[in-house]
Amino acid sequence: MAIKIGAIDPALLTTFALVEASSHSEPDGTSRVSEQVAESSRFYRYRLRDRALWHKRFDRPIFSLATRSAGSILASHADSRFATEVLVDGDQGSLFCFTTLLHGHMTLIHNGKPTTGTEATGLVWRPGPGTDLLISDRNARTNIFFKVAEVEDALEHLLDDRLRKPLDFRPNLDWNSGLTTSLKYQLDFVMHEFRRSDGVANNPVALASITDLLVSLVLRGAPHNYRERLSDDRARAVPIYIKRAEDFMRANSKEPIRIVQVAAAAGCSVRTLGTVFRHFRCTTPLGALHAIRLEHAHGELILGASSGSVATVAHRYGFTNATRFNVAFRRRFGMTPLEAVQRASRS
């Protein structure tokens, strides 16, 4: 990124597609900027709030946008050198956007109601008509976009019921409160991984798991109009679901499976699946899947079932971060992966 305000190292965004503008006229509703984050039926109109800057051309970019998509997630990093107003035109968007401010502040105005995000408070919004963004100067922010249809489908599975009204998030996110803090951590983790050329964005197995985790945290950590219903857990635990789910996980531990597929194989809703795992396994379905993949990786390493390196085996089961894999492996088996291989070799 050309605008260095100390929020992020530009060299870390080499995996992203970059669009830059050096004058007020460049980032308009028909430029490549809007195409990076919106469907063709939506337009993002950028306007510098200081009219004296409208006819100037600068020797370095005044706006930069880096984007990368993988699976159903779209991640972006944006820098604004000067205070900017962004108006969204077109039909109702099919994406939810979760914005984290790295530097400066941003005010979201939706249907005349303003909500300001800072480094301590994020924003969640759905691009569409009636949306206006007021961005401060020297501003840096990250955005993680999720498909509305996918998030609403996950909510229906959790509720085990059809939605009577569209999912509607409250715009303000307190990063220091409850599961919203966990959500912030995972959004930051996704941005970090998307900057890597060998991170979860390039591993379908890991990406499917992190997407399920993110969507779950979005629904349980961010306030919305179904929050109370979601917290009213009255599903009945049925142990047979656990066996079916675990059998499916073990048979597909190398595949990019999603929790909704596990629930379907178990013969229950995602909500019920989460309930029975919490009651009878003291973990989540994702935690169980992580443990099974760890066990299978351990089995390949100690039995010599694979001729690949430790890194190859780890990657096969969706573990893209060597340090995290080593820590999880040691916590579970009391030794590092390399030590497991060495002991098996001596045996």
N, C-alpha and C positions, 0 to 999 in steps of 0.2 A: 504494500500500500504506500502511496506517495505522501500521505499526511501523517507525520510522525508526532503524535501528541503524548507518547509514553504509555498508551494503553495496551499495545501489542506489538510484537516484533514483526515487521512486514515480511521477513523471510519465512515466517511460519505459515504463510498463506499461499505457498507455491502450488498446492493441489487445487486451489479454487480458480474459477474463471473470473477475471477482473475486468471491470468497466470503470473508466475514469472520465471526469468532465473538468475542463479548465475555464469554462465560461458559463454564465447564467443560462444561455440559450441551449446548451447541450443536453442536460438531463431532463428533457420534457416528456410528455406523455407518449411520444412516438419513438423515443430513443431505445437503445438496447437495454438501458437501465430497467425500465418497466418490464421488459420481456424476461429478465432474469428471475423475477419474483412473482409475476402475475400471469394468468392465462391471457389469451389474445383479446378477450372481451373486457379486460380491465386496463385502466390507464392511471399511471402515477404522474402527477404534474408537480414538478419541483420549481419553487420560486424563492429566490433570495429575499429575505425580509427587509434588507436594506436596499432601497431602490437605487441608491447611488452606485451600487456595484453591478447593476444590470447590464451595462454596456461595456464593462471592462473584460479583458482577457488576461488571465494570469499565467505566470511562467511555470506554475506547478498546479496540479489538480486541486480544485476546491471541493470536489466530491468524489468518493471512491466506493465501489460496491464489489465485493468478492462473494461468489456463490458456489455452492457445491451441493449436488443432490445425490442421494443413495437410497435405494428402496423407496419408502414412502416419506422420507424425511428430506427437507430442504433446509440447508443452513446458509446463513449469510453474515458477513461482517461489513458494516458501513461506517465510513468516516465523513464528517461534514466539517469543513473549515470555517464556514460562516453560518449564522442563524438562517434556517431554511423552513419554509412551509411546504408541506406535501399534501396535495389534495387527491383523493382517490375517486375516480369516476368509473362508471360501468355498472354491471349487475352485481348481485351479492356474491362475495368471494366464496370459494370452496376450500379455503385454508384457514386454520387458526394460527395466529402468529404469537409467539412468546418472546418478548423483547427484554434483553438484559442491557442496562446502561453501564458501560465501562468508564465513560468520562462524560461529564455534562448531564443534561436532563432533557426530557422529551415530554410534551403534553399531548395526550390523545383526546381529541374532541369528537365525540360520537353523538349525533342527533342533538348537538348543542351543549352536551354535558362534558366538561373537561376533567381529565384525570392525568396527573403528572407522575412520571416515573423518574427515579433517581438511581444512584448506585446502590441504595438500600431497598428500593422498591421497583419491581418489574412491572411490565404491562402485558396483558393478553388482549388481543383484538382480532377481529375478522375483517379483512379488507373489503370494502364495498362502498356503496353510495352513502353520503352523510358522514364520511370519515375524513378528518383533517388532522394532520400531525404538525406540531410546532416544535422544531428541533433547535436546540441551543447551538451557539458557535463552539468550535473546538470540541466536537461531539464524536464519540465512538460508541458503537453499540453492536450487539450480536442479535440475530433473529433465528429462531428455530420454528419452521412451519410444519404443521401436521394436517393431513387431509381431514376435513370435517366429517365426511362419510365414515372414515375408518374409526375416528374417535367416538362418534355416535353409535356405531355398530358395537364397539367394545363396551360402551355404557349399557346398551341393551342386553348384552350377555351378562354383565355384572348384575343388572337388575332382574334379569330373567323375565323381561317384559318389553313391549314395544314403547317407544317414546311418544307421548301425546303432544309434546311441544318440542321445538328445536332446542338443542343444547345451547345455553347462553352463559358464558363466563362473565363474572364481574371483572372489570378491567384492571383493578389494582392487585398486585402480588407483593405481600410482605415477605421478603426473603429471610427474615429472622423468626418465622413463626411455623412451628409444627412441620408437617410433611412438605410445606412449601420450601423449606430450607433444603430438604432432600431433593426436591425437584430442581432447585437452582444448581445444586451440586451435579446432578446428572446432565442438565443442559450444558453446563461448562465442560463436563466430560465429553459430551458429544462433539462440541466445537473443537476440543483438543484432539480427539480421535479423527475427525474429518480433516484436520491439518496434516495428518500422517498419511504417507502413501501406502503404508502397510497396516493401517488401523482397521477398525470395525467396518468402515465404509466399504472396504474391499473384501470383507469376509461375510458372506450371506448368513452363515450360521450365527455368528456373533451379532450381526446387524438385526436379525429377527428377534433375538433375545432382548437386546437393548431397546428395540422399538416397543416391544410388549411392556418392558419396565417403565419406559417413558410415558406411554399412554396411560398405564395404571397410575403413575404418580400425578400426571396431569389431571386425571379424574378424581383422585383422592386428595391431592395437595392443593389444587387451585379451587377457589370458591365458584360455584355455579348453581343454577336453578334446580339441580337434582342432588345436591350435596346431602341434604337431610335423608332423602330416601336411600341413598347409597350407604349411609352410615347405619341405617336401621337393618342390621343383619339378622334376618329371621330364617335363613335357609337351614334345612335340616342336614346334618352330617350323615352321609351314607358311605361306610368304609369301602364297599366294592368299587366305588369310583376311583379310589386311590390305586388299587391294584391295576385296574385297566389303564389309568393314566401312566403309572410307572412302567408298565409293560410297553406302552407306546413310546415313552421317552427312551427306554433302553434300546428298543428296536430302531429308533431313528436318531440316536445321539449324535450322528455325524451330519444330520440334515438340518437345514434352516427352518425348523418347525416353529410355529407360533402357538401361544397358549390357547387360542381359540380352537386350534386343531387338536390339541391335547384334550380339551374339554369335550370336543365332538367324539373323540375316540373313547373317552370315559363314559359318554352317554349322559352328560349333565351340562349345565350352564357354567360359564367362567366363574360366576359368583359362587355357585355351589362348590366348584372345584377348589376355589380359594378357601372356602370355609372348612372343608374336610381336611385339607392339608394343614391349616392352622391348628385344628382341633386334634388331629391324630399324628401329625409329623412335626408339629411346632415349627413349621417353615411355610414358605409360599411355593406354589408350583414352579416358579422360576428358580427358587432356591433348590428345589428338588432336582430340577433339570441340570442345574450347575453341578450339583453333587454327583449325579449320574455320569455326566461327561468327565468329571474329574476322576471318578472310579475307572471308567473305560480307558482314559489316557494312562492311568497308573497301571492297569492291566497290560496294555500294549508295551509299556516300558519294561516292566519286570519280567514279562513272559517272552520278551523278544519277538512279539507278534508282528512288529513292524521294523523294517530296516532303516527307517527314517531317523533323523536326529530328534532330540528333545523338542526343538522348536517346530519341527514338521509335525510331530504328533500333537503338540499343543494347538497348533493352528488348525489341524484337522477337526478338533473338537471345539473350535470357536474361541480359543484363548489367544488373543493377538498381542497381549502385553506380557513380555517375559517375566518382568518383576512381579506382576500380579499373580501370574500362574505359579511362580516359585513360592510366593507367600501362601497362596491357597493350598498348594500341594503339601507344603511343610506343615501347615496347620492341621491338615486332614490326616497325613500319613507319618508325621514326625521326622521327615527327611526331605531333602530337595529332590527334584526329578533326576538330577545327575547322580546323586548318591544312591537312589533307587536302582538306576541302571548299573552302577558299579557293583552294588551288592548282589544283584541278580547275576551279573557276569561272573563274580567270584564263586557264586553257588553252582 
